[in-house]
């Protein structure tokens, strides 16, 4: 009689891999969405709402810093001779810290504004971007890991996943912004500065520094909608919407992949 144990073992392993992937995606989504949800709820009430974003900032920063540092260390291990004094100075940390800091400073305000002001169709699409980026990151990294060392496979997998997820979501987001989200026609009766001022006045909450930061994004959005209402048939207006959407989807995908790397590393550090 044929032995079915290997097949059962393979099926068990496959189920375990699927369960692990689902758990990893779920952890990353929670770490990404919970701070943003708390921020959205607390923003009209207090300027301390910004504290809700600190855990997310740490997760994004660490999730970008570690892969960059590890890739750089792998390069330096080949270039610098063992025991050389130069190795004490060239550790790969400085460049990784700078890149992680810049990426976090860009990502966090963009995510905060989307969480605060994006309509439901946009939020739904960005949620799909998170899931897609997370799945692609695991899949691409696994494939690249068959031929590349872990630091290179990890970073390349992150970048490919982010770019692919962003490109796939770009056209739907442009279409939603252009065709689904209504542009109030009374905006055409206002000047550009008046439209921006009206949008700033509509922001919830009292005067505070988070409201000032979000006010900059509100003014930019108001300017974009004013231009769309004034020059709806112009090709360059579509390009403006495309650039704005490209920034949003790429930042969302990058943040998801970074948070996913952070949560994976955190789980691996927990003793079994």
C-alpha beads as a LAMMPS data file, in Angstrom:
LAMMPS data file: protein, C-alpha beads

272 atoms
271 bonds

1 atom types
1 bond types

-500.0 500.0 xlo xhi
-500.0 500.0 ylo yhi
-500.0 500.0 zlo zhi

Masses

1 110.0

Atoms # bond

1 1 1 0.000 0.000 0.000
2 1 1 1.274 3.434 -0.903
3 1 1 2.602 5.500 1.992
4 1 1 0.639 8.742 2.278
5 1 1 2.637 10.230 5.109
6 1 1 4.876 12.455 2.953
7 1 1 1.829 13.958 1.282
8 1 1 0.197 14.644 4.607
9 1 1 3.414 16.206 5.817
10 1 1 3.519 18.466 2.750
11 1 1 -0.100 19.485 3.275
12 1 1 0.553 20.233 6.931
13 1 1 3.591 22.297 6.019
14 1 1 1.601 24.180 3.383
15 1 1 -1.197 24.915 5.862
16 1 1 1.355 26.095 8.392
17 1 1 2.945 28.420 5.819
18 1 1 -0.427 29.877 4.855
19 1 1 -1.387 30.389 8.494
20 1 1 1.958 32.057 9.165
21 1 1 1.528 34.373 6.182
22 1 1 -1.988 35.340 7.261
23 1 1 -0.802 36.014 10.814
24 1 1 2.098 38.130 9.557
25 1 1 -0.146 40.240 7.345
26 1 1 -2.695 40.644 10.142
27 1 1 -0.055 41.804 12.633
28 1 1 1.340 44.355 10.212
29 1 1 -2.109 45.683 9.306
30 1 1 -2.973 46.109 12.988
31 1 1 0.258 47.954 13.754
32 1 1 -0.352 50.205 10.750
33 1 1 -4.061 50.884 11.144
34 1 1 -4.620 51.117 14.905
35 1 1 -2.398 54.225 15.397
36 1 1 -3.999 55.886 12.374
37 1 1 -7.497 55.123 13.661
38 1 1 -6.659 56.526 17.100
39 1 1 -5.173 59.605 15.451
40 1 1 -8.320 60.156 13.408
41 1 1 -10.580 59.828 16.441
42 1 1 -8.506 62.054 18.716
43 1 1 -7.532 64.761 16.200
44 1 1 -10.650 66.949 16.705
45 1 1 -10.286 66.702 20.485
46 1 1 -6.654 67.354 21.364
47 1 1 -3.254 68.094 19.915
48 1 1 -1.971 65.106 21.899
49 1 1 -3.533 62.983 19.168
50 1 1 -0.131 63.083 17.477
51 1 1 1.202 60.769 20.189
52 1 1 -0.895 57.989 18.676
53 1 1 1.363 58.135 15.618
54 1 1 4.610 57.579 17.531
55 1 1 4.406 53.744 17.556
56 1 1 3.780 53.801 13.823
57 1 1 6.738 56.129 13.295
58 1 1 8.994 53.742 15.222
59 1 1 7.716 50.732 13.255
60 1 1 8.257 52.435 9.890
61 1 1 11.698 53.718 10.861
62 1 1 12.918 50.363 12.134
63 1 1 11.372 48.505 9.209
64 1 1 13.330 50.658 6.761
65 1 1 16.516 50.967 8.807
66 1 1 17.248 47.276 9.469
67 1 1 17.108 46.012 5.852
68 1 1 19.276 48.907 4.644
69 1 1 21.793 48.374 7.449
70 1 1 21.991 44.621 6.897
71 1 1 22.474 45.007 3.139
72 1 1 25.232 47.553 3.710
73 1 1 26.928 45.306 6.265
74 1 1 26.902 42.446 3.767
75 1 1 28.634 44.678 1.217
76 1 1 31.210 45.908 3.720
77 1 1 31.966 42.358 4.838
78 1 1 33.167 41.655 1.300
79 1 1 35.063 44.919 0.809
80 1 1 36.769 45.414 4.199
81 1 1 39.371 42.935 5.343
82 1 1 38.739 41.170 8.663
83 1 1 40.292 43.032 11.583
84 1 1 40.845 46.255 9.612
85 1 1 40.406 49.482 11.607
86 1 1 38.239 50.874 8.842
87 1 1 35.564 48.389 9.822
88 1 1 35.023 50.256 13.089
89 1 1 33.919 53.349 11.189
90 1 1 32.143 51.896 8.173
91 1 1 29.240 50.005 9.698
92 1 1 26.397 50.936 7.351
93 1 1 24.420 52.549 10.155
94 1 1 24.747 56.215 9.249
95 1 1 23.348 55.957 5.732
96 1 1 20.601 53.595 6.850
97 1 1 19.567 55.967 9.636
98 1 1 19.453 58.931 7.276
99 1 1 17.355 57.067 4.702
100 1 1 14.998 55.717 7.354
101 1 1 14.554 59.159 8.901
102 1 1 13.794 60.845 5.584
103 1 1 11.357 58.098 4.581
104 1 1 9.565 58.313 7.927
105 1 1 9.317 62.105 7.781
106 1 1 7.634 61.802 4.385
107 1 1 5.469 58.758 5.118
108 1 1 3.968 59.711 8.459
109 1 1 2.345 63.055 7.450
110 1 1 1.007 61.551 4.202
111 1 1 -0.536 58.600 6.038
112 1 1 -1.897 60.879 8.759
113 1 1 -3.609 63.110 6.195
114 1 1 -5.106 60.176 4.311
115 1 1 -6.415 58.689 7.556
116 1 1 -7.950 62.040 8.463
117 1 1 -9.458 63.201 5.188
118 1 1 -9.560 60.443 2.555
119 1 1 -13.094 59.345 1.534
120 1 1 -14.216 55.746 1.970
121 1 1 -13.396 54.572 -1.608
122 1 1 -9.817 55.822 -1.259
123 1 1 -9.396 54.238 2.171
124 1 1 -10.682 50.942 0.808
125 1 1 -8.230 51.039 -2.068
126 1 1 -5.327 51.906 0.232
127 1 1 -6.285 48.963 2.431
128 1 1 -6.061 46.730 -0.631
129 1 1 -2.642 48.243 -1.411
130 1 1 -1.457 47.237 2.068
131 1 1 -2.586 43.634 1.623
132 1 1 -1.117 43.405 -1.867
133 1 1 2.222 44.913 -0.839
134 1 1 2.473 42.573 2.139
135 1 1 1.754 39.469 0.082
136 1 1 4.094 40.507 -2.717
137 1 1 6.852 41.242 -0.234
138 1 1 6.711 37.720 1.181
139 1 1 6.413 36.077 -2.223
140 1 1 9.102 38.051 -4.044
141 1 1 11.535 37.829 -1.129
142 1 1 11.048 34.069 -1.005
143 1 1 11.722 33.697 -4.722
144 1 1 14.787 35.954 -4.650
145 1 1 16.071 34.101 -1.593
146 1 1 16.748 31.062 -3.783
147 1 1 19.504 32.902 -5.591
148 1 1 20.530 35.875 -3.456
149 1 1 21.944 36.219 0.039
150 1 1 19.281 37.086 2.657
151 1 1 20.114 40.821 3.026
152 1 1 19.909 41.392 -0.735
153 1 1 16.808 39.249 -1.211
154 1 1 15.063 41.016 1.670
155 1 1 15.701 44.567 0.458
156 1 1 15.090 43.783 -3.213
157 1 1 11.875 41.985 -2.310
158 1 1 10.676 45.026 -0.387
159 1 1 11.414 47.401 -3.239
160 1 1 9.885 45.235 -5.946
161 1 1 6.767 44.645 -3.846
162 1 1 6.313 48.358 -3.147
163 1 1 6.777 49.377 -6.763
164 1 1 4.486 46.639 -8.089
165 1 1 1.691 47.312 -5.602
166 1 1 1.909 51.059 -6.214
167 1 1 1.795 50.680 -10.000
168 1 1 -1.183 48.324 -9.822
169 1 1 -3.115 50.742 -7.589
170 1 1 -2.168 53.954 -9.377
171 1 1 -4.747 53.870 -12.180
172 1 1 -7.683 52.912 -9.881
173 1 1 -6.794 55.688 -7.430
174 1 1 -6.537 58.293 -10.207
175 1 1 -9.915 57.144 -11.515
176 1 1 -11.503 57.342 -8.042
177 1 1 -10.125 60.848 -7.488
178 1 1 -11.164 61.973 -10.955
179 1 1 -14.501 60.268 -11.544
180 1 1 -15.937 59.078 -8.220
181 1 1 -15.120 61.801 -5.703
182 1 1 -17.361 64.777 -6.529
183 1 1 -15.937 68.225 -7.123
184 1 1 -18.376 70.831 -5.863
185 1 1 -19.098 73.241 -8.678
186 1 1 -19.411 76.191 -6.308
187 1 1 -15.631 76.008 -5.947
188 1 1 -15.394 77.606 -9.391
189 1 1 -16.907 80.796 -7.972
190 1 1 -14.000 81.121 -5.523
191 1 1 -10.465 82.172 -6.144
192 1 1 -7.650 79.750 -5.448
193 1 1 -6.681 81.410 -2.173
194 1 1 -10.325 81.570 -1.083
195 1 1 -10.813 77.865 -1.814
196 1 1 -7.745 76.996 0.245
197 1 1 -8.871 79.214 3.117
198 1 1 -12.331 77.637 3.131
199 1 1 -10.814 74.164 3.311
200 1 1 -8.557 75.189 6.192
201 1 1 -11.540 76.604 8.092
202 1 1 -13.379 73.299 7.619
203 1 1 -10.685 71.300 9.413
204 1 1 -11.958 69.987 12.754
205 1 1 -10.403 70.876 16.078
206 1 1 -8.902 73.982 17.572
207 1 1 -5.682 75.726 16.600
208 1 1 -2.701 73.471 17.249
209 1 1 0.499 72.400 15.557
210 1 1 -0.987 69.120 14.208
211 1 1 -3.793 71.172 12.671
212 1 1 -1.212 73.466 11.065
213 1 1 0.609 70.493 9.555
214 1 1 -2.613 68.952 8.272
215 1 1 -3.614 72.394 7.035
216 1 1 -0.783 72.291 4.521
217 1 1 -2.166 69.052 3.066
218 1 1 -5.691 70.469 3.134
219 1 1 -4.548 73.520 1.193
220 1 1 -2.826 71.347 -1.400
221 1 1 -5.930 69.207 -1.817
222 1 1 -8.094 72.305 -2.155
223 1 1 -5.759 73.665 -4.804
224 1 1 -5.899 70.372 -6.692
225 1 1 -9.711 70.316 -6.652
226 1 1 -9.905 73.976 -7.673
227 1 1 -7.682 73.311 -10.671
228 1 1 -9.764 70.253 -11.568
229 1 1 -12.931 72.334 -11.490
230 1 1 -11.401 75.140 -13.534
231 1 1 -9.513 73.066 -16.112
232 1 1 -11.209 69.672 -16.035
233 1 1 -10.446 68.865 -19.680
234 1 1 -6.774 69.830 -19.513
235 1 1 -4.275 66.992 -19.804
236 1 1 -1.919 68.491 -17.230
237 1 1 -4.644 68.338 -14.573
238 1 1 -4.807 64.581 -15.055
239 1 1 -1.047 64.472 -14.672
240 1 1 -1.334 66.402 -11.411
241 1 1 -3.839 63.879 -10.068
242 1 1 -1.570 61.042 -11.208
243 1 1 1.476 62.441 -9.388
244 1 1 -0.522 62.963 -6.216
245 1 1 -1.950 59.441 -6.400
246 1 1 1.503 57.962 -7.111
247 1 1 2.883 59.537 -3.935
248 1 1 -0.007 58.241 -1.836
249 1 1 0.026 54.639 -3.087
250 1 1 3.808 54.315 -2.943
251 1 1 4.011 55.749 0.581
252 1 1 1.232 53.398 1.687
253 1 1 2.910 50.348 0.170
254 1 1 6.310 51.321 1.577
255 1 1 4.893 51.855 5.037
256 1 1 3.118 48.484 4.980
257 1 1 6.241 46.606 3.947
258 1 1 8.336 48.421 6.549
259 1 1 5.833 47.688 9.320
260 1 1 5.654 44.076 8.183
261 1 1 9.425 43.728 8.441
262 1 1 9.339 45.354 11.890
263 1 1 6.633 43.032 13.227
264 1 1 8.336 39.951 11.776
265 1 1 11.581 40.863 13.480
266 1 1 9.754 41.572 16.741
267 1 1 8.063 38.148 16.672
268 1 1 11.354 36.399 15.893
269 1 1 12.923 38.022 18.953
270 1 1 10.218 36.700 21.291
271 1 1 11.385 33.475 23.002
272 1 1 9.338 30.433 22.056

Bonds

1 1 1 2
2 1 2 3
3 1 3 4
4 1 4 5
5 1 5 6
6 1 6 7
7 1 7 8
8 1 8 9
9 1 9 10
10 1 10 11
11 1 11 12
12 1 12 13
13 1 13 14
14 1 14 15
15 1 15 16
16 1 16 17
17 1 17 18
18 1 18 19
19 1 19 20
20 1 20 21
21 1 21 22
22 1 22 23
23 1 23 24
24 1 24 25
25 1 25 26
26 1 26 27
27 1 27 28
28 1 28 29
29 1 29 30
30 1 30 31
31 1 31 32
32 1 32 33
33 1 33 34
34 1 34 35
35 1 35 36
36 1 36 37
37 1 37 38
38 1 38 39
39 1 39 40
40 1 40 41
41 1 41 42
42 1 42 43
43 1 43 44
44 1 44 45
45 1 45 46
46 1 46 47
47 1 47 48
48 1 48 49
49 1 49 50
50 1 50 51
51 1 51 52
52 1 52 53
53 1 53 54
54 1 54 55
55 1 55 56
56 1 56 57
57 1 57 58
58 1 58 59
59 1 59 60
60 1 60 61
61 1 61 62
62 1 62 63
63 1 63 64
64 1 64 65
65 1 65 66
66 1 66 67
67 1 67 68
68 1 68 69
69 1 69 70
70 1 70 71
71 1 71 72
72 1 72 73
73 1 73 74
74 1 74 75
75 1 75 76
76 1 76 77
77 1 77 78
78 1 78 79
79 1 79 80
80 1 80 81
81 1 81 82
82 1 82 83
83 1 83 84
84 1 84 85
85 1 85 86
86 1 86 87
87 1 87 88
88 1 88 89
89 1 89 90
90 1 90 91
91 1 91 92
92 1 92 93
93 1 93 94
94 1 94 95
95 1 95 96
96 1 96 97
97 1 97 98
98 1 98 99
99 1 99 100
100 1 100 101
101 1 101 102
102 1 102 103
103 1 103 104
104 1 104 105
105 1 105 106
106 1 106 107
107 1 107 108
108 1 108 109
109 1 109 110
110 1 110 111
111 1 111 112
112 1 112 113
113 1 113 114
114 1 114 115
115 1 115 116
116 1 116 117
117 1 117 118
118 1 118 119
119 1 119 120
120 1 120 121
121 1 121 122
122 1 122 123
123 1 123 124
124 1 124 125
125 1 125 126
126 1 126 127
127 1 127 128
128 1 128 129
129 1 129 130
130 1 130 131
131 1 131 132
132 1 132 133
133 1 133 134
134 1 134 135
135 1 135 136
136 1 136 137
137 1 137 138
138 1 138 139
139 1 139 140
140 1 140 141
141 1 141 142
142 1 142 143
143 1 143 144
144 1 144 145
145 1 145 146
146 1 146 147
147 1 147 148
148 1 148 149
149 1 149 150
150 1 150 151
151 1 151 152
152 1 152 153
153 1 153 154
154 1 154 155
155 1 155 156
156 1 156 157
157 1 157 158
158 1 158 159
159 1 159 160
160 1 160 161
161 1 161 162
162 1 162 163
163 1 163 164
164 1 164 165
165 1 165 166
166 1 166 167
167 1 167 168
168 1 168 169
169 1 169 170
170 1 170 171
171 1 171 172
172 1 172 173
173 1 173 174
174 1 174 175
175 1 175 176
176 1 176 177
177 1 177 178
178 1 178 179
179 1 179 180
180 1 180 181
181 1 181 182
182 1 182 183
183 1 183 184
184 1 184 185
185 1 185 186
186 1 186 187
187 1 187 188
188 1 188 189
189 1 189 190
190 1 190 191
191 1 191 192
192 1 192 193
193 1 193 194
194 1 194 195
195 1 195 196
196 1 196 197
197 1 197 198
198 1 198 199
199 1 199 200
200 1 200 201
201 1 201 202
202 1 202 203
203 1 203 204
204 1 204 205
205 1 205 206
206 1 206 207
207 1 207 208
208 1 208 209
209 1 209 210
210 1 210 211
211 1 211 212
212 1 212 213
213 1 213 214
214 1 214 215
215 1 215 216
216 1 216 217
217 1 217 218
218 1 218 219
219 1 219 220
220 1 220 221
221 1 221 222
222 1 222 223
223 1 223 224
224 1 224 225
225 1 225 226
226 1 226 227
227 1 227 228
228 1 228 229
229 1 229 230
230 1 230 231
231 1 231 232
232 1 232 233
233 1 233 234
234 1 234 235
235 1 235 236
236 1 236 237
237 1 237 238
238 1 238 239
239 1 239 240
240 1 240 241
241 1 241 242
242 1 242 243
243 1 243 244
244 1 244 245
245 1 245 246
246 1 246 247
247 1 247 248
248 1 248 249
249 1 249 250
250 1 250 251
251 1 251 252
252 1 252 253
253 1 253 254
254 1 254 255
255 1 255 256
256 1 256 257
257 1 257 258
258 1 258 259
259 1 259 260
260 1 260 261
261 1 261 262
262 1 262 263
263 1 263 264
264 1 264 265
265 1 265 266
266 1 266 267
267 1 267 268
268 1 268 269
269 1 269 270
270 1 270 271
271 1 271 272
